[in-house]
Amino acid sequence: MNSVERTDVLVVGTGFGGAIAAYHLAAGGAKVVMLERGPWLSSGEFEHDYKLGSSYTRIFDFVVGDGMSVLGGNCVGGGSVVYFAAMPRAPRFVFERRGSIHRRMWPAAIDRDTLEPWYDRVEESIPITKQGWDDVSYAGGLWAAACRHAGRTANPVPAAVDTSTCVNCNWMMAGCRFDAKQSLLLNYLPAALAHGAEIRPLHEVQSISRNADGDYRVHYTRVHDEDYRQTEGTGTIDAKVIVLAAGAAATPVILQRSEPALGPMPHGVGRYFSGNGERLNTAVLNEDRVREVLGLDRGDGLGYAANQIGKGPTVANWDRLDGSLPEYSRYSLEQLYFPPGLGTILALAEDGSWFGPRKKEMLERWQSWLIIFQMIEDDNEGVFGPPPARGNADRLSQQMLGVGRLTYKPTANTLGAWAMADAECKDILERDGLATVTPWTNDLVGAYTVHPLASCRIGDDPHTSALDDRHEVRGHPGIFVTDGSAVPGALTVNPAMTISALAERAIPGIVAAARERGVEVTYGAPAPDGSTSGRRGAAHLVPALMRK
Amino acid sequence: MAPQTPDDHEHRTTTLEAFADTIIPGEKRSAGDRAVAGVSRGGGAVQAGAIELLEWDATGITGGLDDFAAALNRHAAAYAAEHGIPTGDGVPPFVSLPYEDRAAMVRWLTAPGHPEKALWVSLALFCNMAYDSAAHMSTVDALAAGHPGLTSMGIAPPDADGLWRFRAWSYGRPLADVHPATTESGSPA
């Protein structure tokens, strides 16, 4: 068959960046096709099971690099299906960061004030709960009490979780069985489908080429639905506009692989990767001291012993999110849950060992673990090497585990910030014999992040940013990037809210580019549920974004 | 490759068991158990099913297990020679090493800069997963069967439908002052 499949807009990836773009463009009248590398599961298929091959390993990817490993979503809905749903806005100082380029990293057009209306649009589209103390898990409450005991504040974290239906099972990384987590499967994606967008799962985009008429051709491989190491044929789709949102560990790889066909890519493609400054510490609590020092009691004789119970992060310490402090000394310390499987091997026992008898003793106290998640300001040190044969990794296991091409050598700034945050965790949690605290080792799989960012970032300087401030790839008109790759650097908080706000802000420019290419599409859809106050709030910013 | 003899397979298994037991040690299964060093009470990675997991091709490392075992024994023979430790008592060299020497070898093989580090880390990862998540079997079945890792970690059992729900989850009271610069919707200012 020689017929060429065509669409107006081809969206690569179905996470925050892809779903938001697909919804608005489809609602505006464009024909939209979304290609997703992973499978398409619905809530009834999300299992509470660690067995290889369950939803936990089907929808989740762990890509090992040199000095940095990346955990991310691999399914329709992307990160929103596997994430912990923390949705804070980024603090004001973040937008003024200078980072490794020693001048403002963010485009002049964006600061907290100008992003606020776009945050509001997201908050209207994805129901976000300002959690109360009744919603806070035992782990979060313990962290709050320890912070107070150490003279610090602590905040319940806003989250895209319906706390009235949440059962605190802590299986969020396997997908939410109870539809309590407000993933994109419940808002932007069904709205995009209702407007005619198509989603094709198990389609892994490899590269983009350009046709003689100026349209783009997207080349994909079909992936086996159980063993992702196997492929089942290839195909192409032509489109006038491409929206890349494959995730910050995959989007730059697609562009790198497209370079022979499309011509040179901007310097920033595959450079300036940030792991959002992430690092974990494990505290093993002394249950007696939890009761004696903090006065905590679950009412059943237990002080804590509740590592398994909850809904990911519920409380964060934000005392260091202070714009008057120097860069690389500002960070948040967030209580987190990490499931077994990948969540124990990197934890260090008191004697510094990651395996052996002492480690086993530490595991015996697993219910008394409290995991603290640091988000510091890193130095955008990550660089992607030449792409692998397909996708963004050489897959080792049938699912989940692969070896990618990312290299990350932390600078003294990053190491210093981690050391400062480690010391503060220790200071707070070892006070009065509450716990023993050790950081996770970076010696086995390098550092690790669940929030890859900045590998194809927006900015004003063509040398240090792959995208202009409208998210268009420099030198490649009609190709846009709307995922975490576009965020210029570490945010010191969970990034989903900011990724989403930037994607919302990018839409008017994408609509304008599509119209220039003859696509009949308009901007101005309401929120997926029909609400319109967010649209009203951002309306004054739209005309400037639609002008090139 | 030459066909495997039963002895080869048995040596491979005891070698991999000795590696798994180094990662999460357990108690000897019998008085004559050589693979398990017996430096810890209760089940370790071996009893948790490490060999079953490693031999499941879903992991992606099954095809390399012969090479893993052979390489481990090569390294162990060199290590033993260097440290004057006698080997050759009918078990593979790695198995003949005392626990502390097995552990020293694992530290060396997984240290930053070791050329084979990624391979040994992946082997260790699956040994650890056999214990901490029973990745070779359904979690509900593993708990019902008294899986040593999940049991020792105190994983609470699920509801009758195999799903976890916790009826009590919160201390239910304010436990700290919130940051003074918090917005109406709960974000940092």
Interface residues (C-beta under 8 A of the other chain):
Chain A: H48 D49 Y50 K51 L52 G53 S54 V64 P88 R89 A90 P91 R92 E123 I128 K130 Q131 W133 D134 D135 V136 S137 Y138 G141 A144 A145 C147 R148 R152 T153 A154 N155 P156 V157 P158 V167 N168 C169 N170 W171 R177 D227 R229 L296 R298 G299 D300 A305 A306 Q308 I309 G310 V315 W318 D319 L321 S332 P339 P340 G341 G343 T344 I345 F355 G356 P357 K359 K360 L363 E364 W366 Q367 R395 L396 S397 Q398 Q399 L401 V403 D443 L444 V445 V493 M497
Chain B: T22 I23 I24 P25 V39 S40 G44 W56 D57 A58 T59 G60 I61 A103 V106 T110 A111 P112 A118 V121 S122 A124 L125 N128 M129 Y131 D132 S133 A134 A135 H136 M137 S138 T139 V140 G149 L150 S152 M153 G154 I155 A156 P158 G162 L163 W164 R165 F166 A168 W169 S170 Y171 G172 R173 P174 L175 A176 D177 V178 H179 P180 T182 T183 S185 G186 S187 P188 A189
